Amino acid sequence: MTSTPQPSKQASTVDVSSDPVRAKRAVIDRWTKLAKRIGYLSFGVSIVAVFAGLATSFSPLVGQLATGGLVVGSILLAPSIVLGYAIKAAEKEDRVNGN
């Protein structure tokens, strides 16, 4: 009997230039990662502002920084987390289907 070669279980690098869907997905993935970084940084600024306000006088500027950090972080993180999971699921689906 002849055996057919089995595909490797390791993740292989996919050439996204030949597939426009994967190329678009890669672009969205880059923007998603950037939005996550900025969102988490905004939450960090908010936390630092609150603790700085508690340690000193809680001025209106500190309140605005804390509120602004939470608002910007929430606006950026909610869609970027969902899109990140969607991209991972789509890539996994492509690997399972052999695309």
VEXTORTI-908774 format. One record per residue (C-alpha): residue number from 0; residue in one letter; x, y negated, z negated. Coordinates in steps of 0.25 Angstrom, whole numbers, plus 5000, padded with zeros to 4 digits. Layout:
<pafis>
+-----+------+------+------+------+
: seq : type :    x :    y :    z :
+-----+------+------+------+------+
: NUM :    a :    X :    Y :    Z :
...
+-----+------+------+------+------+
</pafis>
This chain:
<pafis>
+-----+------+------+------+------+
: seq : type :    x :    y :    z :
+-----+------+------+------+------+
:   0 :    m : 5000 : 5000 : 5000 :
:   1 :    t : 5004 : 4986 : 5003 :
:   2 :    s : 5003 : 4976 : 4992 :
:   3 :    t : 4998 : 4962 : 4995 :
:   4 :    p : 5006 : 4951 : 4988 :
:   5 :    q : 4999 : 4945 : 4976 :
:   6 :    p : 4998 : 4930 : 4975 :
:   7 :    s : 5007 : 4924 : 4964 :
:   8 :    k : 5000 : 4921 : 4950 :
:   9 :    q : 5009 : 4909 : 4949 :
:  10 :    a : 5003 : 4896 : 4953 :
:  11 :    s : 5009 : 4892 : 4967 :
:  12 :    t : 5011 : 4878 : 4972 :
:  13 :    v : 5000 : 4874 : 4982 :
:  14 :    d : 5003 : 4865 : 4994 :
:  15 :    v : 4993 : 4855 : 4992 :
:  16 :    s : 4996 : 4848 : 5005 :
:  17 :    s : 4990 : 4859 : 5013 :
:  18 :    d : 4976 : 4858 : 5006 :
:  19 :    p : 4969 : 4845 : 5005 :
:  20 :    v : 4961 : 4849 : 4993 :
:  21 :    r : 4973 : 4853 : 4985 :
:  22 :    a : 4980 : 4840 : 4989 :
:  23 :    k : 4968 : 4832 : 4984 :
:  24 :    r : 4967 : 4840 : 4972 :
:  25 :    a : 4982 : 4838 : 4969 :
:  26 :    v : 4980 : 4823 : 4970 :
:  27 :    i : 4968 : 4823 : 4961 :
:  28 :    d : 4976 : 4831 : 4951 :
:  29 :    r : 4987 : 4821 : 4951 :
:  30 :    w : 4977 : 4810 : 4948 :
:  31 :    t : 4970 : 4818 : 4937 :
:  32 :    k : 4983 : 4820 : 4930 :
:  33 :    l : 4986 : 4805 : 4930 :
:  34 :    a : 4972 : 4802 : 4925 :
:  35 :    k : 4974 : 4812 : 4914 :
:  36 :    r : 4988 : 4806 : 4910 :
:  37 :    i : 4982 : 4792 : 4910 :
:  38 :    g : 4969 : 4796 : 4902 :
:  39 :    y : 4977 : 4803 : 4891 :
:  40 :    l : 4987 : 4791 : 4890 :
:  41 :    s : 4974 : 4782 : 4889 :
:  42 :    f : 4969 : 4791 : 4877 :
:  43 :    g : 4983 : 4790 : 4871 :
:  44 :    v : 4983 : 4775 : 4872 :
:  45 :    s : 4970 : 4775 : 4865 :
:  46 :    i : 4974 : 4784 : 4854 :
:  47 :    v : 4987 : 4776 : 4852 :
:  48 :    a : 4979 : 4763 : 4852 :
:  49 :    v : 4969 : 4768 : 4841 :
:  50 :    f : 4980 : 4773 : 4832 :
:  51 :    a : 4988 : 4759 : 4834 :
:  52 :    g : 4975 : 4752 : 4831 :
:  53 :    l : 4973 : 4760 : 4818 :
:  54 :    a : 4987 : 4758 : 4814 :
:  55 :    t : 4986 : 4743 : 4816 :
:  56 :    s : 4975 : 4734 : 4819 :
:  57 :    f : 4964 : 4739 : 4828 :
:  58 :    s : 4963 : 4728 : 4838 :
:  59 :    p : 4954 : 4727 : 4850 :
:  60 :    l : 4966 : 4730 : 4859 :
:  61 :    v : 4968 : 4743 : 4852 :
:  62 :    g : 4953 : 4746 : 4853 :
:  63 :    q : 4953 : 4743 : 4868 :
:  64 :    l : 4966 : 4751 : 4870 :
:  65 :    a : 4959 : 4763 : 4863 :
:  66 :    t : 4946 : 4762 : 4870 :
:  67 :    g : 4953 : 4759 : 4884 :
:  68 :    g : 4962 : 4772 : 4882 :
:  69 :    l : 4950 : 4780 : 4879 :
:  70 :    v : 4941 : 4775 : 4890 :
:  71 :    v : 4953 : 4776 : 4901 :
:  72 :    g : 4957 : 4790 : 4896 :
:  73 :    s : 4942 : 4795 : 4896 :
:  74 :    i : 4940 : 4790 : 4910 :
:  75 :    l : 4953 : 4796 : 4916 :
:  76 :    l : 4953 : 4809 : 4908 :
:  77 :    a : 4939 : 4814 : 4910 :
:  78 :    p : 4939 : 4816 : 4925 :
:  79 :    s : 4954 : 4819 : 4926 :
:  80 :    i : 4953 : 4831 : 4916 :
:  81 :    v : 4941 : 4836 : 4924 :
:  82 :    l : 4948 : 4834 : 4937 :
:  83 :    g : 4960 : 4841 : 4932 :
:  84 :    y : 4952 : 4853 : 4928 :
:  85 :    a : 4945 : 4853 : 4941 :
:  86 :    i : 4958 : 4853 : 4949 :
:  87 :    k : 4964 : 4864 : 4941 :
:  88 :    a : 4952 : 4873 : 4943 :
:  89 :    a : 4952 : 4870 : 4958 :
:  90 :    e : 4967 : 4874 : 4959 :
:  91 :    k : 4964 : 4886 : 4951 :
:  92 :    e : 4952 : 4890 : 4960 :
:  93 :    d : 4961 : 4888 : 4973 :
:  94 :    r : 4972 : 4897 : 4967 :
:  95 :    v : 4962 : 4908 : 4963 :
:  96 :    n : 4956 : 4907 : 4977 :
:  97 :    g : 4969 : 4907 : 4984 :
:  98 :    n : 4968 : 4893 : 4990 :
+-----+------+------+------+------+
</pafis>
